[in-house]
Amino acid sequence: MKMKRYKTIEEFGKDLGVTSDRVLISKMKTTLKKRIIKETEVRELTCAELAEASGLSRTVVSGIVNGSLQSVSIERLIRLASALSLSVELNIRDVA
C-alpha cells in the first residue's frame, strides 16, 4: 500500500475532514509550543521553574513541554511565552 504524502498540513487536514479553522489553531499552537520549548531549553529552565513564572501548574507545563497539545488553550501558551519574556503577535490578512 502506497502512503500519500502531503505538501501542507492544510491538505492533510482536508483529507481527514478537519475544518480549516481547526488546522490554523493547531498550527498556531504548534508554533508557540516549539518556541516555548526552545526558549526553555536555552535558558535551562525546569518545568517547575516555568510553572512558577507563568502561574500554571507544573503538571500542565510538563504536559505541554512533553508534547501534549490536546486541551491546551492558546491562552495558556501565551502565558508561558509571556513568562519567558516573549511577545506573541497575531497577523490578520485577507485570504487570497
GIDABEL-V875692 format. One record per residue. RES is the residue in one small letter. PHI is phi in radians with two decimals (none if undefined). Layout:
[[RES PHI] [RES PHI]]
This chain:
[[m none] [k -1.49] [m -1.48] [k -1.44] [r -1.81] [y -1.95] [k -1.44] [t -2.39] [i -1.15] [e -1.11] [e -1.10] [f -1.08] [g -1.05] [k -1.09] [d -1.12] [l -1.48] [g 1.44] [v -1.53] [t -1.19] [s -1.09] [d -1.19] [r -1.17] [v -1.10] [l -1.07] [i -1.08] [s -1.10] [k -1.11] [m -1.11] [k -1.09] [t -1.12] [t -1.08] [l -1.08] [k -1.07] [k -1.05] [r -1.20] [i -1.09] [i -1.09] [k -1.04] [e -1.14] [t -1.10] [e -1.17] [v -1.05] [r -1.48] [e 0.95] [l -1.59] [t -1.54] [c -1.09] [a -1.12] [e -1.16] [l -1.16] [a -1.07] [e -1.09] [a -1.19] [s -1.64] [g 1.46] [l -1.67] [s -1.29] [r -1.06] [t -1.09] [v -1.12] [v -1.08] [s -1.05] [g -1.06] [i -1.16] [v -1.11] [n -1.59] [g 2.00] [s -1.39] [l -2.07] [q -1.17] [s 1.07] [v -1.69] [s -1.46] [i -1.09] [e -1.01] [r -1.12] [l -1.13] [i -1.17] [r -1.07] [l -1.15] [a -1.05] [s -1.09] [a -1.11] [l -1.65] [s 1.08] [l -1.80] [s -1.75] [v -2.04] [e -2.07] [l -2.04] [n -1.84] [i -2.07] [r -2.50] [d -1.18] [v -1.36] [a -1.01]]
